[in-house]
Structure formats: C-alpha cells, structure tokens
Amino acid sequence: MGTSRMFRIFVVLGSAFMILLIIIYWDDVGASHFYLHTPVSPGPKVPHPVPQKRPQTSRAPSFLSDIDAFVNQFLEPGTGEPTDAAPADTSNQSEKAEERYIPRREWKIHLTPLAPELRDRQEQRRRLLQEMCANDSILFHGKNRSFDDIPNKELDHLIVDDRHGIIYCYVPKVACSNWKRIMIILSESLLQEGVPQRDPLAIPRDLVHNSSMHFTFNKFWKRYGKFARHLMKVKLKKYTKFLFVRDPFVRLISAYRNKFELPNEDFYRRFAQVMLRRYGNQPTPPASVDEAFSLGIHPSFSHFIQYLLDPQTEKDMPFNEHWRQVYRLCHPCQIQYDFVGHLETAEEDAEHLLRLLRVDNVVEFPTSSRNLTASSWESDWFSTVPVEARRELYKLYEPDFRLFGYEKPDSLINE
C-alpha cells in the first residue's frame, strides 16, 4: 500500500509540474504564434505537401522533449526559403499577379523564384562560418564553449520578435539603427502609443536605441528564471536568425568618425579623455566636449588604434559595443545563423532577407540613410598608424575577417 500511495503522489506532482511548464511556454510562445499560423479567410488556398509519417523510435521521450513537442505545434522552422507550392496552371495570370498577399499579420507568399546567385551567396557565407568554427587553426576566446556557457550579459545583442519568429543580432556601425527600426515595426512595439508605425525612418532615434523597445535574450532571466536557457534554445532552433557585418577595419573607421570626430559628451568623458591623457600629451584634457572642440582638441585616429591595442583598455572594461569584435557580440560558433548579411551588399541582402522572412509586404529596408565610410578610404586613414600597430590590430580582429569572408588587408600590414 505504501509503495502504491507514493507512486500516485509522484504521478500527481509530475503532472502538476508539466502543466506549470506548459503554461509558462504558452504565455511567451504559444499565444504569440497561434493567430500567426491560423488560417485566415477569405484568401486563396495553397496546396501543401502531404506530411510523411515519422518512424516510431523505441527511445522513451524525455520530459523536456514532451514540452518541446507541445511548443512545436505553434512554431514553424525558421530556416530555408518558404515552400509554398506554385499553382499548376499560371498561363492566364497577368504579370502583376506574380505575387499574392495573405491578409495582414500573415506571411507574404512569393510565386516568383529567388535569384540563384542570392541563394548561393548565403549558402557560401553559412558554410564558411561552419568551416571556420570547426577549423583549429583559428582560435579566439569563447570559440569552443557551449551556448549554456555564454554569460547572460553577453546575450543582450540578440533581439527577439515572437510575432514573426525572428532573432536579430545587432552589430553597431553595420546599419543596426535601421534594422532595429524594422524590428520595432515587426514586433509592433509602438502600438502602445495607439498608432501602428510602418515607416522605419519616422521612428525617432532615441526610441530606436531605447532598450525598452526591444526584447532581448538578456531579459529572459527576469521573466523566466531557470527555464530561460531552455526557452532560448527552443527559439534559436525554430526562429530565423540573422546578422549583418562589414569589413572590420572599415567598421573601426566608421566608429571613430561617429564617436570622436563629432561632439559626443558621453564618449568624450568615457573614452576620449582617457586617450588624450595616455597618448595625446593632455594631462588635464578639457572638462567638456564643447570646450575641447572649441579648442580643436580631440583624439586622433592613431590615438584610437593605440587605445584598442593597449592591454590596459580591456583590464579597465570590455570593449565598447561600437568596436567590440562581432564574434564577441553574436557568438557565431554557438548560434547557427540562417542569414548573414554584408553591409557591402546591404540593399540586395536586405531585400533577400525580408523576402525570406515573408514580411516584405509589411516593411521595406530604408535606403536613404547609408553609412558613408568607404573601404577605399582605408589606406588614407591608416597612413598615420605605424605598420607594426596595423599588424597587431589585424590579429585582434582576425577572427572577424576570417569568419565572415573578408580578405586580409595585405596592402596595409605588409608595407
């Protein structure tokens, strides 16, 4: 009798715990996606392939896999192109009817094929990431750790949109302001103000970089506690994950121009004064950025490079996000990104990505605000930097060069 009673108690407690987990998952994922995948009428019907039965396995399912199976009912895979079947007879369609739309809050379905070169470009970039992460000849901090080993504070660049199943790792100085604007529109973060916002450039800059407008992985702990990591991994498996990168040296030039050639009180006090004291013969630099600029005082690009190479810099604090390496921001060896965009091909990549996400009927990537820093300027900017310093700088950013397919700047480091 005692054994039977204990068994019943364990069954009851286990069932209650499973129900609790289901409620937690439903609150975040299930409810946000139920309406997204519910058929909307009226609308043209599209044939879907007949699902194939999966072979039964003898392995007993784990508790968490049961929860995953429940969540999977409301999530669709986030990788690959849409698999919508084209109609058998399209001879009577007009040219303007090549694409059709599903009602708002549903995905757009394309009937025209994507250009093969765009598919090949993404395949090559994803394959390169996999090869570099498996290559023992390229080493960097954190390369071989697991996703569970990444500190929570290092996941604050992963922005999540549960409405459309998207995860975006933003990299400062790589069009991140405009991609943040798009994420705000897709997640409808501005609906609390009563009016849906569809124009990315109409979103004020102070809102774009306001952390309250974005739900990041770093915020999962506050909401889900010890279940946060497992939920993160579920979303990483099911959602479409993307990032945009650029030539690492050009990104540094862009960061310097934006933060130190223009008056910026915060960056002047936190970084410029340090550079002026250490490398600019300014024991007591001006107290404010306005005073410094009025006197024509600001760190040179060479001072900035010295600051990056100085071992004391990382001892004082981690690199600021505007010049922190991409592999430290986005963890490409722990997260299998579905799409890798390059700023050098930003317009084509943005159009491809929005089509892949099937939201190009909802928002367009802004093309009127482009970063003006060009790769052809590298030789001029680095002319004041000693060759040995350039070589050290390349070693510091070499993982980003190799992971994302940027050529080694031999003309700069082999003079």
N, C-alpha and C positions, 0 to 999 in steps of 0.2 A: 504493500500500500504506500509506504514512504517513497519508494522509487517512482511509482506512478504519479504520485502527487507532485514530486519535484519535476518530473518531465512535463506535466501540464503547466506548471508555473513557468518553466523555461520557454515553452511554446508561446504562452501569453505575452511574456516580456519581449521575446523576439519579434512577435507580430506587432506589438506596440512601437518598438524601435523602428521597424521597417516603415510603418505608417508615418512616423515622425520624419524620417528621411525623405519620403515621397512628398510630404507637404513642403519641406524645405526646397526640394528641387522644383516643384511645381510653381512656387512663389517666384522663382527667378527665371526659369527657362520655359516651363510648360505653358504658363499663361501668356507669356510674351510671344510665343510662337504658334499658339493654337489657331488664332484668327489668321495668321500669316499663311498657313497651309490649308485653310478650309476653303473648299470650292466656292467661288462667287458666281452668282447668276444674276443677269444674263451674261453670256460670254461664249465665244466659240470654244468648242471642245477639241482637245488634242489627244490623239491616241497615245497610250503609254504602253511600254513593253510589259508582257506578262511576267510577273515576278516568279523566279525559279525557287523551287523548294530547296532548302539547305539540308544537307545530310545531318542526321542526328549524331551527336557525339556522346560518348559514354562518360565524359568527364562531368562531374557534378558542378553546376554553376556556383560561383562564389556569391556572397551576399551583395557586394558592390556591383557585380555584373548584373544581378537582378534589377538593381536600381537603374543601371545604365540602360537596360532593355526598356524600362519604362520611359526614361528620358528620350530614348531614340525614337519613340513614337511621335515626338514633337520637334525633332531636329532632323535636318537633311544634311548629307555630306557637304562639306564646304570646299571640296576640291574639284577641279576639272571644269569643263565647259558645260552649259546646260544641254540636256539630252532630249530636248523637245523634238518630236518627230515631225518632219515636213509632210504636208498633205500629198496624196498620191498624184493628184491632177492639179497643176498650177498654170495650165496653159491659158486660162481665162482671167488670170489675175493681172491687174494693171501694175505698172512699175511702182506706183505709190503705195501699193498694198503688199510690198515685200515683207513688211514687219507689222505685227499686230500687237495690241496692248491688252493686258489684263487690267481690270479696274484698279483704282488706286489702292495702295497697300498690298498689291500683289506684284509679282515679278514680271518684267517685260520678257516676251518670248521673241527671239530672232529667227527668221526663216532664211536669212542670207548667211552663207558660211563666213567664218573669220579668215582673214588673210593667213595663208600658211606660214609666211615669214614671221608673223607675230607669235604664232604658236611655237615655232622653232626657237625664237628668241627667248621665250620664257622657259622652255624646256632646257636650253643650254645654261641659263642662269641658275635654275634649280639644281641641275646636275653638277654644275661647278661648285655650288655650296656643299653638296653632299660629298664630293670628292675631296675638297679642301678640309672638311671636318674629319674625314677619315684618313687624311694624309699626316703621317707622323713627322714630316719634315717642317711643318708649320705649327708652332707652339705659341700659345698665349694663355694668359691667366683665365681659368674657368672653362677652358675648352672641353675638358673631359668630365666635368661634373654633370650630374643629372639635373633635371628640371626641379626636383624636390630640394636640391641643394642650393638653388639660387635664393639669396635673401629676398624677403618680401619687398624691401625698399628699392631693389633693383628691377622691379616689375612695374614701376609707375609710368613707363612709356608705352604700355600696351593698353590701348583704348578699345573698349568693347561696345558693340552695337548689337543688342539682343534682338531687335526688331527684324534685322536683315541677316543676322548670323555673320558678323564681320568683326575681325580683330585687326587693328592698325597699330603698328609700332612706329611712333613718330620720331624722326631724326631732325633736330634743329638745323636750320640752314639748308634744308632739302625740301623746299615748298611745303613745310609742315603746317604753316598757317592756313594755307588753302585746303589742305587735306583735313585739318581739324574743323574747318568750316563745313566741309562736306559731311563729316561725321556728326556734327551738330544737327545738320538738316536731316540726315537719315534717321538719327535717333529721336528726332523731334524734341530736342531739349528746350527749344524756345516756345513750345506750346503752352508752357505755364504762363506766358505773357498774353495768351489769348489768340495769337495770330500765327499760323504756320509760316515759317520763313523758308523760301525756296531759292533766293539769290545769295550765293556764298559771299560775294563782295559786300553785301549790305549788312553783314554781321560785324558789329564793331570789334576792333582789335582787342579791346580789354575783355570782351566776352570770349573771344577765340582762345585766349590763353588762361582763362579762368578755370581753375581745376574743378569747380562745382559743375561745369558744363559737360564734363567727361567722366564716364565710369571706367576706371582703370583696374587692372588686376591688383594694384596696391591697396585698393579699397575693399577687396574681398574679405580680408580678415575681420574688419569691423562688422561686416554683415553676416558672415557665415562661420567665423571662428575656425574650429578644427576641421570642418568639412570643406574649407575654401580650396585647398590644394586639389582635392579630387574633382571639385566642380570646375576649376581652372582647366584641368587635363581633359575633362569631357568637352569643354568648349574649344580647346585647342584641337581636339580630334575632329569636331564637327563643323566648326566655323571656317570661313575663308580668311586666311591670314596674309597680310601684305605689309610691305615697307618700301620706301624709296631711298636711294642712296645717290652719292655723287663722288667724283674724284676727291680723295681725302685731302690733298694739298689745296685744291680749289676751295673746298669747304672751309679750310682754315683761313684762307684769304677773305672769304665772304664773312666769316665770324669776326675777323679783325676789323674789316671795313664797317660793319654794322655796329659793333660794340665799342670801338675805340676811336674811330675817325669821326663819329657823330657824338654829340653830347649825351651821355647816359650816366646819370648820377649814381645809380646803383652799381654799375660795372666800374665806374671810376673809383668809388670808395673801396669796393671789394677786391679789385684786381689791378687797375691802372696805377693807383698809388703804390702798391707793392712793387710793380715793375719799375716805376720811376725811382723808388728808393734803392732797389737792388742793382739796376743796370743803367739807369739814366742820370746818375750823378745829381739826384734830387733828394738830399737827406730829409728835407721837410717840404714835400710837394704841396701845391695849393690845396686849401681845405675843401673847395667845391669844384665841380666840373666846369661851371660857368667861369670861375676865376681862372682855372687852368687854360681853358680855350681862349679866353681873352688875352692871355699872355703867350698863346701859341705853344702851350706845353701839353703833350700827350705822348704815350709810349709809341715808339716806332714799331714797325713790323718785325724788325730784328729783335727788339726787346720782347715782343710777344713770343717769338720762337725760343728765345732763351728761357723764358718763363715756363714753357711747356717741357723743355729738356731738363730743367733744374730738378734734381731729386727732392729738394725741399718742398716743391709745389705739391706733390702727392702726399707728402708727410703732413702738410698742413690741412689738406682737404682733398677729396676726389676731384677729378677734372670736372669743370662745369659742363653741363649738357651740350653747350654750343660747340665745344671742341673735344668732348669725350668720344672715344672710338665707337663706331657703330656696333662692333661685336659686344661691347660692354652695355650698350643701350638695349639691344634687341635679341641677343642670345641666339644667333642663327644656328648654332650647333646643338641646341636643345629644343628649338622650335622649328618645325618643318614648314617654312613659308610656302604658300601656294602661288604667290606672285611677288616678283622682285622688280620694282621699277627703278629706272635710272633718270636722274634729272636731265641728262644729256638727250634723252628721248622722251621727255616728260609728256608732250602732247599725245603722241602715239600710245604711250604706255597708259596714260590716264583714260583715253578713250577705250582701250582694250580692257582695262580693269573694270570700269563702270559697266561695260557690256558683260563681262564675266560675272559681275555681281547682279546683273539684270536690274540695275537701277538707273540706267541712262535715260529713262523717261521721267525720272524724279529730279535729277540734278546733273549739272554739267561742270566740268573742271574749269575754273577761271583761267583764261589765257592772257588777260590784260595786265596781270601783275607778275612779271617774271624776274627772277634774280639776274642782275646784270653782270655778275662776276663771271668772266670767261676763262676757259682753260688756257687760251693763248696768252694770257697775262702772266702766267707762272714765272717765266724767265725774268720778267721785269721786277716782279715782287720779290723774288728770291735772290736778286742780284746783290742785295745788301747783307745777305745771310752767308756766313762762311761755308765752304763746301763740306767741311767736316760736320758742321751742325746740320746741314741738309741730310747727310747720310744717317746721322743719329735720328733725325726726325722721321726718315723713311722707316727705320727699324721700329720706331714707336707706333707707326701706323701701317706697317707692312701687312698685318692680318686683314685689315680692311681692303687694301689693294688686292690681295690675292683671293679673298673670299668672294669679292664682287666683280672680279674680272677687269680691274684697271691696270694698265701697263705700268711697269716700273719706270720712274722718271729718270732714265739713264742720263739724259742731257743735263739734268740738274745735279746729280750726285756723282758724276764721273768726270767733271771738268778738271 
